[in-house]
Amino acid sequence: MKPHRITTVVVVALAVSGCFKEEWEGFVYPNKNNLSEHINIGSYKSLEECRASAINALNKISSVSAGDYECGLNCESRSGMDGIKVCEKTER
C-alpha cells in the first residue's frame, strides 16, 4: 500500500469507530407516577452497568416498586427543550 492510502484507511477507520460510540445515561424516577421528576445518575459504558446503578440508586431513595428508571443510549441535550435529553434508544 502507498503511504497516502494507509493514511486514508486510518482516517476512515477512526471516523467509523466514532460512529459506534456506546454511552448509556441513567435516569431514576423516585415516583413512577410522576416522570417529570427525575435524577440523572451518570454515564456508563454498558447497559448492564447503567441498570445496576439505577437499581442501586432506587433502593437508596425509595423502593424499586415505588420508583422507576431508564437507561438511554447516546443521549444529548437539544436546544430549546429545557434540559430534556434525546437518546437514540432507551431501555429498562
N, CA, C and O of each residue as an XYZ file, in Angstrom:
368
protein
N       0.842     -1.183      0.000
C       0.000      0.000      0.000
C       0.883      1.242      0.000
O       1.934      1.271      0.641
N       0.449      2.254     -0.719
C       1.193      3.504     -0.754
C       0.920      4.270      0.542
O      -0.130      4.095      1.161
N       1.866      5.116      0.948
C       1.697      5.848      2.215
C       0.407      6.651      2.314
O      -0.205      6.684      3.382
N      -0.029      7.303      1.227
C      -1.249      8.111      1.326
C      -2.485      7.225      1.478
O      -3.473      7.658      2.072
N      -2.458      6.004      0.960
C      -3.587      5.083      1.138
C      -3.663      4.598      2.573
O      -4.757      4.427      3.112
N      -2.520      4.375      3.197
C      -2.509      3.957      4.608
C      -3.127      5.050      5.467
O      -3.931      4.764      6.355
N      -2.758      6.294      5.210
C      -3.317      7.419      5.959
C      -4.828      7.493      5.768
O      -5.570      7.710      6.726
N      -5.277      7.313      4.543
C      -6.714      7.357      4.259
C      -7.448      6.250      5.000
O      -8.511      6.489      5.574
N      -6.896      5.051      4.995
C      -7.515      3.917      5.688
C      -7.597      4.190      7.184
O      -8.620      3.907      7.807
N      -6.543      4.732      7.764
C      -6.529      5.035      9.196
C      -7.561      6.105      9.525
O      -8.293      5.970     10.505
N      -7.632      7.152      8.736
C      -8.594      8.238      8.981
C     -10.025      7.709      8.881
O     -10.858      8.026      9.729
N     -10.315      6.916      7.865
C     -11.660      6.348      7.702
C     -11.987      5.422      8.864
O     -13.105      5.460      9.379
N     -11.042      4.592      9.289
C     -11.276      3.672     10.405
C     -11.573      4.444     11.690
O     -12.465      4.060     12.447
N     -10.848      5.509     11.940
C     -11.092      6.319     13.136
C     -12.450      7.007     13.072
O     -13.151      7.094     14.080
N     -12.819      7.488     11.911
C     -14.114      8.158     11.750
C     -15.259      7.183     11.969
O     -16.234      7.516     12.643
N     -15.155      5.998     11.415
C     -16.216      4.999     11.551
C     -16.309      4.511     12.987
O     -17.413      4.298     13.489
N     -15.183      4.328     13.658
C     -15.227      3.845     15.046
C     -15.917      4.846     15.953
O     -16.536      4.447     16.939
N     -15.830      6.139     15.648
C     -16.521      7.148     16.438
C     -18.031      7.085     16.285
O     -18.766      7.540     17.161
N     -18.496      6.525     15.178
C     -19.930      6.404     14.916
C     -20.571      5.332     15.789
O     -21.789      5.339     15.973
N     -19.794      4.431     16.320
C     -20.326      3.320     17.099
C     -20.079      3.503     18.586
O     -20.004      2.526     19.330
N     -19.955      4.733     19.015
C     -19.786      5.054     20.429
C     -21.012      4.547     21.185
O     -22.144      4.700     20.727
N     -20.774      3.950     22.330
C     -21.891      3.488     23.136
C     -21.722      4.036     24.538
O     -20.833      3.618     25.279
N     -22.585      4.976     24.895
C     -22.577      5.554     26.226
C     -24.018      5.556     26.729
O     -24.910      6.129     26.103
N     -24.223      4.913     27.855
C     -25.554      4.815     28.450
C     -25.669      5.811     29.591
O     -24.771      5.915     30.427
N     -26.761      6.532     29.624
C     -27.005      7.515     30.679
C     -28.204      7.055     31.502
O     -29.241      6.681     30.954
N     -28.047      7.089     32.824
C     -29.094      6.590     33.710
C     -29.975      7.698     34.274
O     -29.494      8.768     34.645
N     -31.275      7.419     34.331
C     -32.266      8.337     34.892
C     -33.143      7.554     35.863
O     -33.673      6.496     35.525
N     -33.288      8.087     37.067
C     -34.102      7.437     38.089
C     -35.299      8.324     38.392
O     -35.166      9.540     38.536
N     -36.461      7.708     38.485
C     -37.705      8.394     38.811
C     -38.159      7.891     40.179
O     -38.644      6.764     40.281
N     -38.012      8.706     41.248
C     -38.389      8.246     42.591
C     -39.853      7.823     42.694
O     -40.189      6.928     43.470
N     -40.726      8.466     41.912
C     -42.149      8.132     41.909
C     -42.537      7.787     40.478
O     -42.567      8.658     39.608
N     -42.833      6.509     40.239
C     -43.124      6.091     38.864
C     -44.394      6.707     38.293
O     -44.658      6.580     37.098
N     -45.191      7.378     39.141
C     -46.397      8.062     38.676
C     -46.143      9.526     38.328
O     -47.053     10.233     37.894
N     -44.890      9.984     38.522
C     -44.529     11.366     38.215
C     -43.184     11.359     37.496
O     -42.142     11.558     38.120
N     -43.206     11.133     36.205
C     -41.970     11.025     35.435
C     -41.320     12.369     35.124
O     -40.232     12.411     34.550
N     -41.974     13.465     35.496
C     -41.348     14.772     35.288
C     -40.265     15.023     36.340
O     -39.410     15.888     36.149
N     -40.291     14.285     37.432
C     -39.293     14.412     38.492
C     -38.296     13.269     38.346
O     -38.643     12.105     38.548
N     -37.055     13.605     37.993
C     -36.056     12.566     37.783
C     -34.695     12.984     38.309
O     -34.438     14.160     38.569
N     -33.835     11.993     38.457
C     -32.458     12.216     38.888
C     -31.551     11.582     37.843
O     -31.695     10.402     37.520
N     -30.619     12.365     37.316
C     -29.633     11.834     36.380
C     -28.526     11.195     37.218
O     -27.904     11.877     38.032
N     -28.269      9.902     37.033
C     -27.290      9.205     37.870
C     -25.945      8.990     37.185
O     -25.065      8.339     37.748
N     -25.775      9.521     35.992
C     -24.470      9.449     35.345
C     -24.441      8.645     34.066
O     -25.465      8.172     33.573
N     -23.216      8.504     33.537
C     -22.998      7.809     32.273
C     -22.224      6.517     32.506
O     -21.402      6.420     33.417
N     -22.506      5.528     31.662
C     -21.923      4.197     31.823
C     -21.523      3.642     30.468
O     -22.063      4.044     29.437
N     -20.578      2.720     30.476
C     -20.083      2.118     29.238
C     -20.988      1.006     28.727
O     -20.909      0.629     27.558
N     -21.845      0.480     29.594
C     -22.721     -0.607     29.154
C     -24.109     -0.451     29.765
O     -24.287      0.218     30.783
N     -25.082     -1.081     29.121
C     -26.451     -1.084     29.627
C     -26.508     -1.788     30.981
O     -27.232     -1.350     31.876
N     -25.761     -2.859     31.137
C     -25.764     -3.608     32.386
C     -25.269     -2.757     33.554
O     -25.850     -2.804     34.638
N     -24.198     -1.975     33.346
C     -23.690     -1.071     34.391
C     -24.749     -0.033     34.747
O     -24.960      0.267     35.922
N     -25.405      0.508     33.742
C     -26.431      1.522     33.968
C     -27.585      0.952     34.780
O     -28.039      1.577     35.739
N     -28.061     -0.230     34.402
C     -29.161     -0.872     35.132
C     -28.811     -1.124     36.591
O     -29.608     -0.840     37.485
N     -27.620     -1.655     36.828
C     -27.201     -1.955     38.201
C     -27.137     -0.682     39.045
O     -27.570     -0.678     40.197
N     -26.603      0.387     38.479
C     -26.517      1.660     39.211
C     -27.894      2.259     39.460
O     -28.150      2.826     40.522
N     -28.774      2.129     38.478
C     -30.122      2.668     38.627
C     -30.886      1.934     39.731
O     -31.548      2.566     40.554
N     -30.799      0.623     39.749
C     -31.487     -0.154     40.785
C     -30.908      0.164     42.153
O     -31.651      0.278     43.127
N     -29.596      0.309     42.239
C     -28.950      0.678     43.494
C     -29.422      2.058     43.966
O     -29.717      2.248     45.145
N     -29.491      3.009     43.044
C     -29.952      4.360     43.396
C     -31.404      4.344     43.850
O     -31.761      5.024     44.812
N     -32.241      3.576     43.168
C     -33.652      3.474     43.569
C     -33.785      2.897     44.972
O     -34.602      3.367     45.764
N     -32.998      1.896     45.278
C     -33.047      1.296     46.612
C     -32.642      2.282     47.695
O     -33.115      2.182     48.827
N     -31.781      3.226     47.371
C     -31.337      4.225     48.348
C     -32.370      5.320     48.574
O     -32.508      5.810     49.695
N     -33.103      5.716     47.525
C     -34.012      6.859     47.666
C     -35.473      6.469     47.828
O     -36.267      7.253     48.348
N     -35.833      5.286     47.398
C     -37.204      4.792     47.551
C     -37.146      3.293     47.290
O     -36.057      2.733     47.160
N     -38.241      2.665     47.215
C     -38.216      1.248     46.867
C     -38.307      1.108     45.353
O     -38.843      1.982     44.672
N     -37.790      0.024     44.840
C     -37.834     -0.214     43.401
C     -39.272     -0.258     42.910
O     -39.560      0.167     41.792
N     -40.174     -0.767     43.736
C     -41.575     -0.844     43.314
C     -42.254      0.531     43.289
O     -43.230      0.717     42.562
N     -41.752      1.495     44.071
C     -42.353      2.831     44.097
C     -41.833      3.709     42.967
O     -42.536      4.602     42.495
N     -40.599      3.453     42.533
C     -39.981      4.277     41.508
C     -39.772      3.518     40.223
O     -40.273      2.409     40.037
N     -39.018      4.141     39.343
C     -38.702      3.518     38.064
C     -37.382      4.104     37.571
O     -36.850      5.044     38.162
N     -36.866      3.545     36.493
C     -35.631      4.049     35.909
C     -35.626      3.753     34.412
O     -36.429      2.966     33.909
N     -34.705      4.401     33.725
C     -34.429      4.058     32.344
C     -32.990      4.415     32.034
O     -32.399      5.291     32.666
N     -32.446      3.734     31.066
C     -31.097      3.983     30.585
C     -31.204      4.372     29.121
O     -31.832      3.676     28.324
N     -30.582      5.496     28.777
C     -30.640      5.988     27.410
C     -29.296      5.855     26.718
O     -28.249      6.102     27.318
N     -29.332      5.468     25.462
C     -28.120      5.291     24.673
C     -27.779      6.577     23.926
O     -28.608      7.135     23.207
N     -26.542      7.034     24.111
C     -26.010      8.201     23.397
C     -26.970      9.392     23.450
O     -27.396      9.908     22.417
N     -27.293      9.808     24.645
C     -28.227     10.923     24.853
C     -27.527     12.260     24.634
O     -26.328     12.401     24.876
N     -28.298     13.227     24.174
C     -27.760     14.575     24.029
C     -28.852     15.597     24.298
O     -30.034     15.359     24.049
N     -28.424     16.732     24.811
C     -29.353     17.826     25.065
C     -29.645     18.530     23.748
O     -28.772     18.645     22.887
N     -30.845     18.986     23.603
C     -31.241     19.736     22.401
C     -31.620     21.147     22.824
O     -32.286     21.342     23.841
N     -31.203     22.104     22.057
C     -31.507     23.494     22.385
C     -33.009     23.732     22.292
O     -33.691     23.186     21.425
N     -33.504     24.552     23.198
C     -34.913     24.895     23.212
C     -35.819     23.850     23.838
O     -37.042     23.966     23.759
N     -35.233     22.825     24.463
C     -36.060     21.765     25.041
C     -35.945     21.707     26.569
O     -36.214     20.667     27.170
N     -35.548     22.817     27.198
C     -35.485     22.945     28.657
C     -34.827     21.761     29.358
O     -35.405     21.193     30.285
N     -33.637     21.386     28.930
C     -32.876     20.346     29.604
C     -33.310     18.920     29.315
O     -32.772     17.981     29.902
N     -34.266     18.742     28.427
C     -34.696     17.394     28.066
C     -33.631     16.784     27.170
O     -33.127     17.436     26.255
N     -33.290     15.522     27.439
C     -32.294     14.830     26.631
C     -32.996     13.898     25.655
O     -34.005     13.273     25.979
N     -32.442     13.823     24.468
C     -32.954     12.935     23.432
C     -31.914     11.827     23.262
O     -30.725     12.092     23.086
N     -32.389     10.579     23.318
C     -31.492      9.431     23.240
C     -31.804      8.614     21.982
O     -32.926      8.632     21.476
N     -30.793      7.904     21.491
C     -31.005      7.031     20.333
C     -32.036      5.966     20.659
O     -32.879      5.638     19.824
N     -31.975      5.424     21.869
C     -32.973      4.489     22.352
C     -32.914      4.442     23.864
O     -31.916      4.846     24.461
N     -33.952      3.964     24.478
C     -33.989      3.802     25.931
C     -34.361      2.368     26.270
O     -35.125      1.715     25.558
N     -33.808      1.904     27.363
C     -34.069      0.554     27.855
C     -34.301      0.618     29.352
O     -33.858      1.543     30.033
N     -34.996     -0.370     29.838
C     -35.165     -0.516     31.286
C     -34.282     -1.624     31.758
O     -34.258     -1.929     32.951
